[in-house]
């Protein structure tokens, strides 16, 4: 993720922490936080409210704890009066969840159809 969030123009990648101590490197960590969907939502509230559908789901036992991020994002959307949201925490972890794809695609396709 460092290559996505904190690479320089020349491709140099910076980690948001020091590898010898684990301490945060504040200026790099701020670059990561700028891409946090929960923090980005208020700046894009009008666009989010204009969407015809948003699907958010995560496994209740998600190993990287993306269920917590999904819940935080759902709450932020609610605070911004974004209403066209499907939210679900399902009984699984992070992997082998391909069976979820047809549900999400059907939900989105129905709402995107003219």
N, C-alpha and C positions, 0 to 999 in steps of 0.2 A: 504494500500500500504506500510505502514511502515514495516509490517511483511515481505514483499518481498524485500524491498530496504535497510532496516537498522536494521535487527535482528542480534544479536550475535550468535555465535555457540551454546550457551546454550538455545537459543530461546528468550532471552530478546529482546524486541522490543523498539527501540528508535525513537521518533518523531523528525522531522527536525526543530522543533520550540519549544520554551518554552510555556507551556500551560497557565502560569500565565501572560505572557507579549506579546506573539506572536512573540517575537524576534527569528531570525534564530539561530540554533545551527550549526555553520559553519562546523564542522567535520562530523556531520550527514548529513547535506544538500549536502556536497560533495559526500557522498555515493549515494544519490539520483541522483545527476547530472551524476554520472558515468553510470547510466542506461538510460539516455536520448537518444532516437534514433538519434536525430539530432547530438548530440555530439559524439555518437558512430560511426556514418557513416564513417568518414574519416579513422578510424582504420580498417574498414572492407570494404574499397572501392573495392578492387579486388574481393572479394566474392560477393558484391552487383552487380558489373558489370558483373559477371558470371551468375547471375540468369536469368532464362528464362522469368520470369514474376514477377512483383510486382504490387499489387493492393492497392491503397490508396484512401479511401473515407471518408467523414464525412459530417454530416448535417450542413447546413449553420447556423442553430440556435442551434448548439450543446450546451447544458446547461453548461457542464464543459469546453467549448471552445476548444474541440479537433480539430475543424476545423483549428484553428491557428497552432496547432502542425502538422497537416497533411500538411498544406501549407509550413511550415518551413522545414519539412522532404523532401517534393517534391523539394523545392529549393536546399536543400543540395545535394540530389541525382543528380540533374541537374548539379550542380557545380563539381561533381565528374565524370561526363560523364556516368552516369547510364541512359540507354535509354529505357529499356524494362519496362516502368512504365505506368500504367493506373492511372490517377488522376481525381477525381470528387468530387465537393462539390454539394450536392443535397439538395432539399428543404424539410428539416425536422430537427428535433432535435436529441437527443441522443437515445431515446427509440422508441419501436415499429417499428423497421426498418428491421425486418426479411425478408421483401419482397426484400431486397437488396442482400441477400445471394445467390440466384440462379444466379444472374448476375456475382458476383465475382467468384463463383465456376466454372461457365462455362468458364469464361475468363482464370482462372488458369488451369483448366483441358485441355483446348485446347492447351495451351502452354507447358504443361507437358507431353502430349501424345508423344510417340516415333515417 
